[in-house]
Amino acid sequence: MRSIWSGAISFGLINIPVKLYTAVRDTRPDFDLLHKKDLSPIRYARVCKAEGEEVSFKDLVKGYEYQKGDYVVLQDEDFKKANVRKTQTIDILDFVDAAQIDLKFLDKPYYLEPTRDSKKAYALLCEGLKKTGKVGIANYVLRTREHLCAVRPEGNLLVLYQMRYYEEIVQPADLDVPGSSEATKKELDIAVKLIDQLTADFKPEQYRDTYTEELMRVIREKAEGKVPKAAGEAPVPTEVPDLMSKLRQSLEHAKKKRTAA
């Protein structure tokens, strides 16, 4: 694996040098845009608005328009000058109970690896978090942007979860959702039994992106000159009068499925 950032985890007066690694990969198929007329691939060009000509990547610089038509050019070292510590530090601001973090705030995970000389301090932080059930809420800068993050232990590994800021979360105040009194006690009892029947241990390896598999089937058939047939059916909303009977049928089906398993 190749690290994408190096710096230090900081809490109190302790600095723990670490390297950051991407923890996820995209396995979805990549599609190219083609010219409809002759299926030629389309490429994106960087064109100068003033000259109307394409500009090579080596001739590009980053600029900020501080007033109409006037730009300040920023080099890589300028981003570090804004705050040298922040560009090199995962600065833990608080420790909080892991259960308090709403899943909506979690974004992308990264692995943290200690350097050779920082393993003891790294293990100390990891074990401390495990023993207290806490996670560290921190700030760090990646690719010229400051991010909020949560540092939590997974076994002997520290994992950094990039987080969304509070103002990035859209509040659901305008959504029309029913109250808890909409369901009857009988319906709720059967729904709870159905949930119990369908409850299992979470095993992430058993879940697959089946839509991508089905999409690849369509691609293979089209490549072979066939006309693919549509798989699956659109869901039909359950009408209110049918709700109880559908719950009972679902419960019986779940029981049979569990017995067979």
C-alpha positions in Angstrom: 0.0 0.0 0.0 1.1 3.5 -0.7 0.6 6.3 1.9 -1.2 9.5 0.8 -0.2 11.6 3.8 2.3 11.6 6.6 2.3 13.6 9.8 1.5 13.1 13.5 -1.5 12.3 15.7 -1.4 14.9 18.5 -3.2 14.8 21.9 -2.1 16.7 24.9 1.7 17.1 24.5 2.1 13.8 22.7 2.8 13.6 19.0 2.7 10.2 17.3 4.2 10.1 13.7 1.9 8.2 11.4 1.2 7.5 7.7 -2.3 7.7 6.2 -3.6 5.0 3.7 -6.9 4.8 1.8 -9.0 2.1 3.3 -11.6 1.7 0.4 -11.5 1.1 -3.3 -14.1 1.6 -6.0 -15.0 -1.6 -7.8 -17.7 -0.3 -10.0 -17.2 -0.4 -13.8 -15.7 2.7 -15.5 -17.6 4.1 -18.4 -16.2 6.3 -21.2 -18.1 9.0 -23.0 -18.2 8.4 -26.7 -19.2 10.5 -29.7 -22.6 9.1 -30.7 -21.8 9.3 -34.5 -18.7 7.1 -34.6 -18.2 5.9 -31.0 -14.9 7.8 -30.7 -13.8 8.4 -27.1 -14.2 11.9 -25.8 -11.4 13.6 -23.9 -11.5 16.6 -21.6 -9.3 19.5 -22.6 -7.9 22.4 -20.5 -8.6 25.4 -22.7 -7.4 28.9 -22.0 -10.4 31.2 -22.2 -8.4 34.1 -23.5 -6.4 32.3 -26.2 -8.9 29.5 -27.0 -6.0 27.0 -27.0 -5.3 23.9 -25.0 -2.9 24.3 -22.0 -0.6 21.4 -20.9 -0.8 20.4 -17.2 2.7 21.6 -16.5 1.7 25.1 -17.4 -1.2 25.2 -14.9 -1.2 27.1 -11.6 -3.7 27.5 -8.8 -5.3 30.9 -8.4 -7.8 32.6 -6.2 -10.0 35.4 -7.7 -9.9 38.1 -4.9 -11.7 40.6 -7.1 -13.3 40.4 -10.5 -10.5 39.5 -13.0 -7.7 39.7 -10.4 -6.0 36.5 -9.1 -3.5 35.6 -6.5 -1.4 32.6 -7.6 -0.7 30.0 -4.9 2.2 27.5 -4.9 2.3 24.3 -2.8 4.3 26.0 -0.1 1.7 28.7 0.3 -0.9 26.2 1.5 1.6 25.0 4.1 2.3 28.6 5.2 -1.3 29.1 6.1 -0.6 26.8 9.1 2.4 24.5 9.1 1.1 22.5 12.1 -2.3 21.8 10.7 -0.9 20.5 7.4 1.2 18.0 9.3 -1.0 17.1 12.3 -4.1 15.1 13.1 -5.0 17.3 16.1 -7.3 15.6 18.5 -9.7 18.2 20.0 -11.9 16.0 22.2 -12.5 12.4 23.2 -16.2 11.4 23.0 -18.2 8.2 23.5 -18.3 6.3 20.2 -22.1 5.7 20.5 -22.7 9.5 20.4 -21.6 9.9 16.8 -24.4 9.9 14.3 -23.6 7.8 11.3 -24.6 10.6 9.0 -21.4 12.4 10.0 -19.1 9.6 8.9 -17.6 9.7 5.4 -14.5 8.0 4.2 -12.2 5.7 6.2 -8.4 5.7 6.2 -5.9 3.5 7.9 -3.2 5.0 10.2 0.2 3.3 10.5 2.8 4.3 13.0 6.4 4.9 12.1 9.0 2.5 13.5 9.8 4.8 16.4 6.2 5.7 17.3 4.8 2.2 17.8 4.7 2.4 21.6 2.8 5.7 21.7 0.5 4.5 18.9 -0.3 1.3 20.9 -0.9 3.4 24.1 -3.5 5.5 22.3 -5.1 2.5 20.7 -5.4 0.6 23.9 -6.6 3.7 25.8 -9.4 4.3 23.3 -10.4 0.6 23.5 -10.5 0.6 27.3 -12.5 3.8 27.6 -14.8 3.2 24.6 -13.9 6.6 23.3 -13.0 8.0 19.9 -10.8 11.0 19.2 -12.5 13.9 17.3 -9.8 15.8 15.4 -8.9 18.2 12.6 -6.4 17.6 9.8 -5.6 19.1 6.4 -5.6 16.9 3.3 -5.2 18.2 -0.2 -5.5 21.8 0.9 -8.7 21.3 2.8 -9.3 21.0 6.5 -11.4 18.1 7.5 -13.1 16.9 10.7 -12.4 13.3 11.6 -12.9 10.6 14.1 -10.0 8.4 15.2 -11.1 5.0 16.5 -9.5 1.6 17.3 -10.2 -1.5 15.4 -8.2 -4.3 17.0 -4.6 -3.0 17.1 -5.2 -0.6 14.3 -6.3 3.0 14.4 -8.7 4.0 11.7 -9.4 7.6 10.8 -13.0 8.4 9.6 -13.3 11.6 7.6 -16.4 13.4 8.9 -18.9 15.9 7.6 -19.2 19.2 9.5 -22.5 19.9 11.2 -23.5 22.6 8.6 -23.1 20.1 5.8 -25.9 17.9 7.1 -29.3 18.9 5.7 -31.9 18.9 8.4 -35.1 16.9 7.6 -37.5 19.5 9.1 -39.6 19.8 5.9 -40.1 16.1 5.3 -43.6 14.7 5.8 -43.2 11.6 8.0 -45.9 9.8 10.0 -46.0 9.6 13.8 -45.5 6.5 15.8 -49.2 6.2 16.4 -49.9 5.4 12.8 -49.3 1.6 13.3 -51.6 -0.5 15.4 -50.3 -2.7 18.3 -51.0 -5.9 16.4 -49.2 -4.7 13.3 -46.3 -3.6 15.5 -46.1 -6.9 17.3 -45.9 -8.8 14.0 -43.4 -6.4 12.6 -41.2 -6.9 15.7 -41.4 -10.7 15.3 -40.5 -10.4 11.6 -37.5 -8.2 12.5 -36.4 -10.8 15.1 -36.7 -13.6 12.5 -34.6 -11.7 10.0 -32.0 -10.7 12.6 -28.4 -12.1 12.0 -24.8 -11.3 12.9 -23.3 -8.7 10.6 -20.9 -10.4 8.2 -19.8 -7.8 5.6 -18.1 -10.4 3.4 -21.5 -11.9 2.5 -22.9 -8.7 0.9 -22.1 -8.1 -2.7 -22.8 -5.4 -5.3 -25.2 -7.6 -7.2 -26.4 -4.7 -9.4 -22.9 -4.4 -10.9 -22.9 -8.1 -11.6 -26.2 -7.9 -13.4 -25.1 -4.8 -15.3 -22.0 -6.7 -16.5 -24.4 -9.4 -17.7 -26.2 -6.8 -19.8 -22.8 -5.6 -21.2 -21.7 -9.1 -22.1 -25.0 -9.8 -23.9 -24.9 -6.6 -25.9 -21.2 -7.3 -26.8 -22.4 -10.7 -28.2 -25.1 -9.0 -30.3 -28.0 -10.1 -28.1 -30.9 -8.0 -26.8 -30.7 -8.3 -23.0 -33.8 -9.1 -21.1 -34.7 -7.0 -18.0 -34.3 -8.7 -14.7 -36.4 -8.1 -11.6 -39.6 -6.2 -11.2 -40.5 -2.8 -10.0 -41.9 -2.9 -6.4 -45.6 -2.5 -5.9 -46.5 -0.4 -2.8 -48.3 -2.3 -0.1 -51.8 -0.9 0.4 -53.0 -0.2 3.9 -55.7 -2.9 3.9 -53.1 -5.5 2.8 -50.5 -4.5 5.4 -51.5 -7.1 8.1 -51.7 -10.0 5.7 -48.4 -9.1 4.1 -46.8 -8.9 7.5 -48.1 -12.4 8.4 -47.0 -13.8 5.0 -43.6 -12.3 5.4 -43.3 -13.7 8.9 -44.2 -17.2 7.7 -41.7 -17.0 4.8 -39.0 -15.8 7.2 -39.7 -18.7 9.6 -39.5 -21.3 6.7 -36.3 -19.8 5.4 -34.7 -19.9 8.8 -35.8 -23.5 9.4 -34.4 -24.5 6.0 -31.1 -22.8 6.8 
